[in-house]
Amino acid sequence: MRGAVGGIWRYLRRNPSLTLGVTLLAALGLFVVIGGLAVDIEDARPLSAPTLRPPSWDYPFGTDRQGRDLLAVIIAGTPLTLRIGFIAGFLGVGLGTVLGFIAAYYRGVLDAVIRSVADIGLTVPGLLVLIIIAVSIKGTLTVNQMAIVVASLAWLYPTRTIRAQVLSLRERGYVEVALLSGMSGPEIIFLELMPNLLPYLAATLVNSVAAAILASIGLEVLGLGPIDAPTLGMTLYWVNFNAAMINGWWWWWLAPTVVIVTVFLGLFFLTVGLDEIANPRLRRSA
Amino acid sequence: MRAAYIARRFGVFLLILWLAATLNFFLPRLSGQDPVHAKLLQQAALGGYVQAGIEEMTREYERRFGLDRPLWRQYLTYLADVARLDFNYSIANYPKTVRELVADAVPWTLGLLGTTTLLSFVIGSLLGALLAWPRAPRWMLWLMPPLWALHAIPFFLLGLILTYLLAFQLPLLPIFGGYSPGATPSFSWRFVWDVFQHALLPAMSIILVATGGWALGMRGMMVTTMGEDYVVFAEAKGLKAPTVFLRYCLRNAILPQVTALALALGQILSGAVLVEVIFGYPGIGTLLFQAIRENDHFVIQGVVFIVIVALGLTTFVLDVVYPWLDPRISYRRT
């Protein structure tokens, strides 16, 4: 047991990006969990605190114009925003993996179709298509619907990159050996290719989660988010809506900005760290 | 060969247009919204009472707008309208057409986005190349961590932070809009200076973030390229360092960067839309934001379609230029 912990510790020291990413995200997680025990989440609703108080002992993050306690908003909203990211990211990478493997392993017409759709889809500005989709849906979105909307485009990038990875993997010697020894297509995919791609898939997943969070915050800032949920993006929407910057209410945007920056930095360094595991050639001396 | 390659690329461009138009047409109809009915109800509610004949009125209007005809007829009419870039009137700013609104906004976005994308691409690529070059000054290595960190932040968040520091705490730059309120747009130096000052903050928030991304990509490519045999050979021949750097390494490492640029345009634009919203910059993004607030569906659809056309066109141009940059492709295969 001690050996394993020591091994992880030694590896983390060799891979500082991974360490930094994990630390940032763990710190944020700890903050949300402990905060959830100490603070009443109900205070994230409007009219539960005096309006527009700068940070003080009673309200460490201040309060907004509608009388939300911003500390409660952050503690309630961070998991919501992360949930959107994780649902959309998982759906995107899941679908992308299936399509990427089918396209790259079986080639042919299916490959041509999948590749063209992904290529064309990627040149189109995603946020704008998401806007059209969100506007077309009746009424305001819930947090889960929001995740589905974001997921509708989240598979494009994973499909493309996973396809490229599988294309290069399937030319390797061990795949040929597996083929000659009579393994079937799905067997090769799940037993030979998939295990080799796992670190890469993990990096892609983290990347997709970050992209999904970015897209959801974008939609929310534009006013297409779940209006009554205190997600980070909706908080920024209210910041912009009430012109908090010009009015000098700095605490209103400071807290969500710091949290979002932490999330993105954490996810980014996590991807870089995972990339290093997935692609040992990146482990450079320089 | 060349003509066939260009024709195929153009075909892809047309396909994107058709897909965008089709999406625009069918998505709102899938959700079963009834804009005429909703608008009439809204008007009636504003008047203080709901009239009994509102169903009949809805039907009459739908007949007038051709909404009672079969779906495929409506679809064909819509495609014909779109082909003429006719997106109807704005609902919120009635006498103005969507085309006029977009035409007012496009120069702002084009100016901001064109300049920032070009600058960040050139600066970032050069910086990334130098970062990988062993003979570059040592202090440049200190640029890496901040570039990485900035690269992970969304444009508009950096915009918020910059606004607070440079426009609110130290009031050096204007906080909001495309030009000072009360200034009349003209080609005087004064106005141009005013516009430049207003564009500085949004431009900085895009450039600072985007440069890091290009630098990272370029650095990776340079490291690979410098390991190639022809670079070793060039150095062994005793070529001057700048020649090896520019003509052997940079020239080859820049190619994937251009491909990445074509793929990143959509993302850059998505990010810039939010920057415009945060700064109230009078471009496409702000127009879109207002249209969303006012439920102005025609404007939303028009903006989205025109932006997709513009980006599709840019990608097409990059595709056509690419073989000229990389003769190995020579228009043969996609």
HADDOCK unambig.tbl for C-alpha pairs under 7 A between the chains (distance, minus, plus):
assign (segid A and resid 120 and name CA) (segid B and resid 16 and name CA) 6.89 0.50 0.50
assign (segid A and resid 122 and name CA) (segid B and resid 263 and name CA) 6.66 0.50 0.50
assign (segid A and resid 123 and name CA) (segid B and resid 263 and name CA) 5.67 0.50 0.50
assign (segid A and resid 123 and name CA) (segid B and resid 266 and name CA) 5.80 0.50 0.50
assign (segid A and resid 124 and name CA) (segid B and resid 266 and name CA) 5.53 0.50 0.50
assign (segid A and resid 124 and name CA) (segid B and resid 308 and name CA) 6.05 0.50 0.50
assign (segid A and resid 125 and name CA) (segid B and resid 266 and name CA) 3.80 0.50 0.50
assign (segid A and resid 125 and name CA) (segid B and resid 267 and name CA) 5.85 0.50 0.50
assign (segid A and resid 125 and name CA) (segid B and resid 269 and name CA) 6.67 0.50 0.50
assign (segid A and resid 125 and name CA) (segid B and resid 270 and name CA) 5.98 0.50 0.50
assign (segid A and resid 126 and name CA) (segid B and resid 266 and name CA) 6.74 0.50 0.50
assign (segid A and resid 126 and name CA) (segid B and resid 267 and name CA) 6.98 0.50 0.50
assign (segid A and resid 126 and name CA) (segid B and resid 270 and name CA) 6.95 0.50 0.50
assign (segid A and resid 127 and name CA) (segid B and resid 270 and name CA) 5.43 0.50 0.50
assign (segid A and resid 128 and name CA) (segid B and resid 270 and name CA) 6.97 0.50 0.50
assign (segid A and resid 128 and name CA) (segid B and resid 304 and name CA) 5.88 0.50 0.50
assign (segid A and resid 133 and name CA) (segid B and resid 27 and name CA) 6.79 0.50 0.50
assign (segid A and resid 136 and name CA) (segid B and resid 27 and name CA) 6.18 0.50 0.50
assign (segid A and resid 136 and name CA) (segid B and resid 28 and name CA) 4.64 0.50 0.50
assign (segid A and resid 136 and name CA) (segid B and resid 31 and name CA) 6.07 0.50 0.50
assign (segid A and resid 137 and name CA) (segid B and resid 31 and name CA) 5.84 0.50 0.50
assign (segid A and resid 138 and name CA) (segid B and resid 31 and name CA) 6.66 0.50 0.50
assign (segid A and resid 218 and name CA) (segid B and resid 274 and name CA) 6.76 0.50 0.50
assign (segid A and resid 222 and name CA) (segid B and resid 289 and name CA) 5.83 0.50 0.50
assign (segid A and resid 240 and name CA) (segid B and resid 278 and name CA) 6.76 0.50 0.50
assign (segid A and resid 257 and name CA) (segid B and resid 157 and name CA) 6.61 0.50 0.50
assign (segid A and resid 261 and name CA) (segid B and resid 153 and name CA) 6.02 0.50 0.50
assign (segid A and resid 264 and name CA) (segid B and resid 152 and name CA) 5.86 0.50 0.50
assign (segid A and resid 264 and name CA) (segid B and resid 153 and name CA) 6.30 0.50 0.50
assign (segid A and resid 265 and name CA) (segid B and resid 149 and name CA) 6.52 0.50 0.50
assign (segid A and resid 265 and name CA) (segid B and resid 152 and name CA) 5.75 0.50 0.50
assign (segid A and resid 268 and name CA) (segid B and resid 152 and name CA) 6.21 0.50 0.50
